[in-house]
Amino acid sequence: MKTVSLKIDDSIFGETERILEQLKKPRNRYINEAIADYNRKQKRLLIEQKLKQESSMVAEDSQSVLYEFEAIDYAD
């Protein structure tokens, strides 16, 4: 485990404390879970961005191949 010092907006801290009181969960555990959830979300977004970028890179080639196939005369 690593120790981290961070500054949290007063409003976020107050809301978190109210939630923790209801959940009966330690603050450290709650923050760890929140960061883990956020990391999963960010990883998904990064994969989505990469997929969009790579899809756009091959889109032109895919169109070109499609046009070539459409141009083939299958009547022979």
VMD Tcl script that builds the backbone (N, CA, C; Angstrom):
set m [mol new atoms 228]
animate dup $m
set s [atomselect $m all]
$s set {name element resname resid chain x y z} {
  {N N MET 1 A 0.839 -1.188 0.000}
  {CA C MET 1 A 0.000 0.000 0.000}
  {C C MET 1 A 0.877 1.241 0.000}
  {N N LYS 2 A 0.413 2.222 -0.720}
  {CA C LYS 2 A 1.089 3.508 -0.772}
  {C C LYS 2 A 0.250 4.537 -0.028}
  {N N THR 3 A 0.924 5.449 0.613}
  {CA C THR 3 A 0.243 6.550 1.290}
  {C C THR 3 A 0.225 7.737 0.345}
  {N N VAL 4 A -0.969 8.329 0.189}
  {CA C VAL 4 A -1.141 9.460 -0.710}
  {C C VAL 4 A -1.827 10.582 0.047}
  {N N SER 5 A -1.323 11.771 -0.129}
  {CA C SER 5 A -1.958 12.941 0.450}
  {C C SER 5 A -2.642 13.687 -0.689}
  {N N LEU 6 A -3.913 14.020 -0.494}
  {CA C LEU 6 A -4.606 14.746 -1.545}
  {C C LEU 6 A -5.551 15.775 -0.970}
  {N N LYS 7 A -5.834 16.743 -1.802}
  {CA C LYS 7 A -6.754 17.803 -1.406}
  {C C LYS 7 A -8.089 17.532 -2.077}
  {N N ILE 8 A -9.148 17.548 -1.290}
  {CA C ILE 8 A -10.497 17.292 -1.779}
  {C C ILE 8 A -11.345 18.524 -1.516}
  {N N ASP 9 A -12.136 18.902 -2.506}
  {CA C ASP 9 A -13.052 20.025 -2.312}
  {C C ASP 9 A -13.927 19.767 -1.087}
  {N N ASP 10 A -14.198 20.823 -0.348}
  {CA C ASP 10 A -15.005 20.692 0.865}
  {C C ASP 10 A -16.356 20.040 0.595}
  {N N SER 11 A -16.997 20.415 -0.508}
  {CA C SER 11 A -18.319 19.855 -0.807}
  {C C SER 11 A -18.239 18.353 -1.083}
  {N N ILE 12 A -17.209 17.930 -1.808}
  {CA C ILE 12 A -17.036 16.502 -2.098}
  {C C ILE 12 A -16.717 15.749 -0.815}
  {N N PHE 13 A -15.870 16.329 0.015}
  {CA C PHE 13 A -15.518 15.678 1.276}
  {C C PHE 13 A -16.753 15.512 2.165}
  {N N GLY 14 A -17.554 16.575 2.267}
  {CA C GLY 14 A -18.756 16.502 3.099}
  {C C GLY 14 A -19.731 15.454 2.610}
  {N N GLU 15 A -19.938 15.421 1.294}
  {CA C GLU 15 A -20.839 14.422 0.715}
  {C C GLU 15 A -20.313 13.014 0.968}
  {N N THR 16 A -19.014 12.841 0.797}
  {CA C THR 16 A -18.394 11.537 1.033}
  {C C THR 16 A -18.560 11.098 2.479}
  {N N GLU 17 A -18.348 12.006 3.397}
  {CA C GLU 17 A -18.495 11.670 4.812}
  {C C GLU 17 A -19.930 11.250 5.142}
  {N N ARG 18 A -20.911 11.932 4.556}
  {CA C ARG 18 A -22.312 11.568 4.789}
  {C C ARG 18 A -22.612 10.171 4.241}
  {N N ILE 19 A -22.083 9.884 3.064}
  {CA C ILE 19 A -22.291 8.561 2.472}
  {C C ILE 19 A -21.607 7.489 3.308}
  {N N LEU 20 A -20.373 7.763 3.727}
  {CA C LEU 20 A -19.625 6.790 4.530}
  {C C LEU 20 A -20.339 6.481 5.837}
  {N N GLU 21 A -20.962 7.475 6.411}
  {CA C GLU 21 A -21.688 7.273 7.657}
  {C C GLU 21 A -22.837 6.289 7.452}
  {N N GLN 22 A -23.493 6.405 6.309}
  {CA C GLN 22 A -24.606 5.498 6.017}
  {C C GLN 22 A -24.120 4.106 5.631}
  {N N LEU 23 A -23.023 4.044 4.914}
  {CA C LEU 23 A -22.497 2.753 4.458}
  {C C LEU 23 A -21.729 2.003 5.534}
  {N N LYS 24 A -21.290 2.731 6.539}
  {CA C LYS 24 A -20.445 2.124 7.590}
  {C C LYS 24 A -19.200 1.487 6.968}
  {N N LYS 25 A -18.581 2.247 6.076}
  {CA C LYS 25 A -17.406 1.762 5.357}
  {C C LYS 25 A -16.235 2.691 5.661}
  {N N PRO 26 A -15.035 2.143 5.840}
  {CA C PRO 26 A -13.868 3.001 6.076}
  {C C PRO 26 A -13.596 3.912 4.877}
  {N N ARG 27 A -13.179 5.120 5.161}
  {CA C ARG 27 A -12.898 6.115 4.126}
  {C C ARG 27 A -11.863 5.600 3.124}
  {N N ASN 28 A -10.800 4.987 3.619}
  {CA C ASN 28 A -9.755 4.485 2.718}
  {C C ASN 28 A -10.305 3.454 1.744}
  {N N ARG 29 A -11.121 2.532 2.242}
  {CA C ARG 29 A -11.706 1.499 1.386}
  {C C ARG 29 A -12.592 2.144 0.326}
  {N N TYR 30 A -13.404 3.087 0.735}
  {CA C TYR 30 A -14.322 3.787 -0.178}
  {C C TYR 30 A -13.553 4.506 -1.280}
  {N N ILE 31 A -12.509 5.221 -0.903}
  {CA C ILE 31 A -11.712 5.963 -1.884}
  {C C ILE 31 A -10.975 5.009 -2.814}
  {N N ASN 32 A -10.445 3.907 -2.285}
  {CA C ASN 32 A -9.789 2.901 -3.120}
  {C C ASN 32 A -10.753 2.334 -4.161}
  {N N GLU 33 A -11.967 2.019 -3.719}
  {CA C GLU 33 A -12.973 1.474 -4.642}
  {C C GLU 33 A -13.364 2.510 -5.692}
  {N N ALA 34 A -13.476 3.762 -5.274}
  {CA C ALA 34 A -13.837 4.832 -6.210}
  {C C ALA 34 A -12.756 5.005 -7.275}
  {N N ILE 35 A -11.505 4.978 -6.864}
  {CA C ILE 35 A -10.402 5.127 -7.814}
  {C C ILE 35 A -10.352 3.926 -8.756}
  {N N ALA 36 A -10.563 2.728 -8.221}
  {CA C ALA 36 A -10.564 1.526 -9.063}
  {C C ALA 36 A -11.675 1.607 -10.112}
  {N N ASP 37 A -12.866 2.044 -9.707}
  {CA C ASP 37 A -13.975 2.211 -10.661}
  {C C ASP 37 A -13.625 3.242 -11.723}
  {N N TYR 38 A -13.058 4.361 -11.306}
  {CA C TYR 38 A -12.686 5.421 -12.241}
  {C C TYR 38 A -11.614 4.926 -13.218}
  {N N ASN 39 A -10.646 4.158 -12.719}
  {CA C ASN 39 A -9.600 3.607 -13.579}
  {C C ASN 39 A -10.198 2.684 -14.640}
  {N N ARG 40 A -11.147 1.835 -14.253}
  {CA C ARG 40 A -11.805 0.950 -15.215}
  {C C ARG 40 A -12.519 1.768 -16.292}
  {N N LYS 41 A -13.201 2.816 -15.875}
  {CA C LYS 41 A -13.903 3.678 -16.826}
  {C C LYS 41 A -12.918 4.321 -17.795}
  {N N GLN 42 A -11.820 4.840 -17.279}
  {CA C GLN 42 A -10.830 5.504 -18.123}
  {C C GLN 42 A -10.188 4.521 -19.093}
  {N N LYS 43 A -9.915 3.295 -18.643}
  {CA C LYS 43 A -9.344 2.283 -19.534}
  {C C LYS 43 A -10.299 1.991 -20.685}
  {N N ARG 44 A -11.607 1.867 -20.378}
  {CA C ARG 44 A -12.605 1.631 -21.427}
  {C C ARG 44 A -12.618 2.785 -22.427}
  {N N LEU 45 A -12.551 4.009 -21.921}
  {CA C LEU 45 A -12.543 5.178 -22.811}
  {C C LEU 45 A -11.302 5.202 -23.690}
  {N N LEU 46 A -10.159 4.843 -23.130}
  {CA C LEU 46 A -8.922 4.805 -23.912}
  {C C LEU 46 A -8.997 3.737 -25.001}
  {N N ILE 47 A -9.552 2.579 -24.672}
  {CA C ILE 47 A -9.712 1.514 -25.668}
  {C C ILE 47 A -10.679 1.969 -26.763}
  {N N GLU 48 A -11.755 2.630 -26.364}
  {CA C GLU 48 A -12.733 3.135 -27.332}
  {C C GLU 48 A -12.084 4.138 -28.289}
  {N N GLN 49 A -11.295 5.053 -27.742}
  {CA C GLN 49 A -10.603 6.040 -28.578}
  {C C GLN 49 A -9.643 5.361 -29.555}
  {N N LYS 50 A -8.907 4.381 -29.060}
  {CA C LYS 50 A -7.950 3.675 -29.902}
  {C C LYS 50 A -8.679 2.919 -31.007}
  {N N LEU 51 A -9.784 2.283 -30.674}
  {CA C LEU 51 A -10.563 1.550 -31.659}
  {C C LEU 51 A -11.100 2.489 -32.737}
  {N N LYS 52 A -11.618 3.644 -32.335}
  {CA C LYS 52 A -12.115 4.623 -33.308}
  {C C LYS 52 A -10.993 5.093 -34.229}
  {N N GLN 53 A -9.843 5.365 -33.633}
  {CA C GLN 53 A -8.697 5.833 -34.412}
  {C C GLN 53 A -8.259 4.767 -35.414}
  {N N GLU 54 A -8.141 3.529 -34.965}
  {CA C GLU 54 A -7.694 2.455 -35.844}
  {C C GLU 54 A -8.745 2.135 -36.902}
  {N N SER 55 A -10.012 2.245 -36.544}
  {CA C SER 55 A -11.085 2.012 -37.511}
  {C C SER 55 A -11.048 3.051 -38.620}
  {N N SER 56 A -10.809 4.288 -38.244}
  {CA C SER 56 A -10.749 5.343 -39.264}
  {C C SER 56 A -9.530 5.171 -40.153}
  {N N MET 57 A -8.476 4.586 -39.615}
  {CA C MET 57 A -7.257 4.377 -40.402}
  {C C MET 57 A -7.481 3.334 -41.499}
  {N N VAL 58 A -8.301 2.334 -41.245}
  {CA C VAL 58 A -8.526 1.275 -42.234}
  {C C VAL 58 A -9.788 1.510 -43.061}
  {N N ALA 59 A -10.565 2.504 -42.715}
  {CA C ALA 59 A -11.824 2.742 -43.421}
  {C C ALA 59 A -11.597 3.011 -44.907}
  {N N GLU 60 A -10.615 3.830 -45.221}
  {CA C GLU 60 A -10.348 4.157 -46.621}
  {C C GLU 60 A -9.934 2.913 -47.401}
  {N N ASP 61 A -9.065 2.101 -46.824}
  {CA C ASP 61 A -8.651 0.865 -47.485}
  {C C ASP 61 A -9.827 -0.083 -47.667}
  {N N SER 62 A -10.684 -0.161 -46.672}
  {CA C SER 62 A -11.853 -1.041 -46.754}
  {C C SER 62 A -12.773 -0.602 -47.889}
  {N N GLN 63 A -12.972 0.695 -48.035}
  {CA C GLN 63 A -13.805 1.218 -49.116}
  {C C GLN 63 A -13.176 0.886 -50.470}
  {N N SER 64 A -11.890 1.031 -50.546}
  {CA C SER 64 A -11.177 0.746 -51.787}
  {C C SER 64 A -11.352 -0.717 -52.188}
  {N N VAL 65 A -11.191 -1.612 -51.250}
  {CA C VAL 65 A -11.360 -3.046 -51.521}
  {C C VAL 65 A -12.799 -3.336 -51.924}
  {N N LEU 66 A -13.746 -2.718 -51.266}
  {CA C LEU 66 A -15.155 -2.913 -51.601}
  {C C LEU 66 A -15.426 -2.496 -53.044}
  {N N TYR 67 A -14.913 -1.337 -53.438}
  {CA C TYR 67 A -15.113 -0.871 -54.814}
  {C C TYR 67 A -14.479 -1.824 -55.820}
  {N N GLU 68 A -13.325 -2.375 -55.487}
  {CA C GLU 68 A -12.674 -3.333 -56.378}
  {C C GLU 68 A -13.528 -4.581 -56.545}
  {N N PHE 69 A -14.081 -5.082 -55.450}
  {CA C PHE 69 A -14.945 -6.258 -55.535}
  {C C PHE 69 A -16.201 -5.962 -56.348}
  {N N GLU 70 A -16.750 -4.783 -56.165}
  {CA C GLU 70 A -17.954 -4.418 -56.914}
  {C C GLU 70 A -17.675 -4.276 -58.394}
  {N N ALA 71 A -16.437 -3.935 -58.751}
  {CA C ALA 71 A -16.070 -3.727 -60.142}
  {C C ALA 71 A -15.800 -5.036 -60.883}
  {N N ILE 72 A -15.644 -6.125 -60.158}
  {CA C ILE 72 A -15.365 -7.414 -60.786}
  {C C ILE 72 A -16.603 -7.858 -61.559}
  {N N ASP 73 A -16.373 -8.251 -62.788}
  {CA C ASP 73 A -17.474 -8.731 -63.628}
  {C C ASP 73 A -17.577 -10.245 -63.427}
  {N N TYR 74 A -18.604 -10.672 -62.730}
  {CA C TYR 74 A -18.775 -12.097 -62.447}
  {C C TYR 74 A -19.529 -12.823 -63.554}
  {N N ALA 75 A -19.851 -12.144 -64.625}
  {CA C ALA 75 A -20.603 -12.740 -65.718}
  {C C ALA 75 A -19.756 -13.721 -66.531}
  {N N ASP 76 A -18.444 -13.615 -66.443}
  {CA C ASP 76 A -17.573 -14.480 -67.243}
  {C C ASP 76 A -17.642 -15.908 -66.829}
}
mol reanalyze $m
mol bondsrecalc $m
mol representation Tube
mol addrep $m
